[in-house]
Amino acid sequence: MKLAVSIAIGAAVRFLLMNSRYSQAIQNRVEVSTPINSWKRVEEGAYLHANDINPYDGDVYHSNPLILLSTRWLLANVPGAIPSLFILLDVLSGILLLLAARVFIREMYEKQRKEMATYAKDTEELHLVEADLYAVPMSVAFAYLFNPYAIMNCVGQTTTVWSNFLLSTFFYGLSRQNRLLTFVALALETQVNLYPFVLLAPGALHIANRGTAEGQSRFRSLAGSCVMFVIIFLGINYVSSWLMGGDWSFLDATYGFIINCRSLQPNIGLFWYFFTEMFDHFRTLFLYSFQINATLLYLFPLTFKLQKEPIMLATMLIGLAAVFRSYPCVGDVSFYLALIPLWKSISLFMKNNFIVGATILVTSVLAPTVWHLWIYNNSANANFYFGVTLIFCTAQIFLITDLFFGYIKREFCLKHGIRVLVDGKEARITLEY
């Protein structure tokens, strides 16, 4: 009953805001809409395609052909149902996260029970309890359904709503060990944003870990997952080309646009200001440095360290991509924030919660304020807005680092005890920034 009421309230809040005088203002906010996910651009692309104009020839449309044709059909047949579709997908995302979290927290609880004999005696406060099997999934659902960022993302009718639905489907398929559903959802999401391809690592590891426990070959499972993802991804691209009459120009307008960061429209990320100031002859070097930082730089060390905890790995990779991608928005931030309650067991070691929360709150208020001063009042400049977004990104990095270090400290304390003595004195584990 509590879940049903929460879903109804979450949907009602989205519906009321979507039909209020604030909906247009939210839809136009640069924190919500980017060149990649803007619904206005999607509508423009569908209009161009309906008039036999290739939407990928210009610099307006940057979504894949599947979204293009789906949008064209919706606008032609059920335009009035589109806002309801956004609300439905957003609410379904919260439900899928709840269902996935139920399985993941159960797996953590069972793993803890099997390893209990190896834990130190004074670590009871670090253990999951049976009540967490209900409370944690509900917290995950609430963290998504009532997150202001997720609500604004839905009211703004961005394609990030669809992306969050696909990511939720990815986690749901992973929780059910449904390899086909998992990698179809991941391949479709990679079509939209490119960066989620790094989730192949935690997805393949989670399925392989479960398979190894059942006596299957770990290497064959990993190889099978990678091959399946590549085949599905290439197949979707081929189908997209076929739908466009054999035209492959969508590759450059989607993947190429994301990688090369051709639009420097301000957003909550780090790319736009840096490349506005960058000399052209240095652009390529720093462009690919930024892109490697957003994709591969953290993938291999984190995968090596968290290979036995792939869901934590997936949480970390989604959070890092939301910070460092070329066109981030608040909808990307809302998704990984909803996964944080899943790690209730390490909350004792997360020491920066107040600082991170206060910083995110303050920057969320300051961002539209300094934007107004810059664009409308001419009493500020781009440095003001970039300063706010830089602090916002820094707060997220603190959160992700705190989450990872909290996980490491909990694992250490479970084996060695919370109170560790060095030369007769209690030792402390600190993180130096």
Buried (B, 14 or more C-beta within 10 A) or exposed (E): EEBEEBBEEBBEBBBEBBEEEEBEEBBEBBBBBBBBBBBEBBBBBBBBBEEEEBBBEEEBBBBBBBBBBBBBEBBEEEEEEBBBBBBBBBBBBBBBBBBBBBBBBBBBBEEBEEEEEEBBEEBEEBBBEEEBBEBBBBBBBBBBBBBEBBBBBBBBBBBBBBBBBBBBBBBBBBBEBBBEBBBBBBBBBBBBBBBBBBBBBBBBBBBBBBBBEEEBEEEEBBEBBBEBBEEBBEEBBEEBBEBBEEBEBBBBBBBBBBBBBBBBEBBBBBBBBBBEEBEEEEBEEBBEEBBEBBBEBBBEEBBEBBBEBBBBBBBBBBBBBBBBBBBBBBBBBBBBBBBBBBBBBBBBBBBBEEEBEEBBEBBBEBBBEBBEBBEEEEEBEBEBBBBBBBBBBBBBBBBBBBBBBBBBBBBBBBEEBBEBEEEEEEEEEEBEE
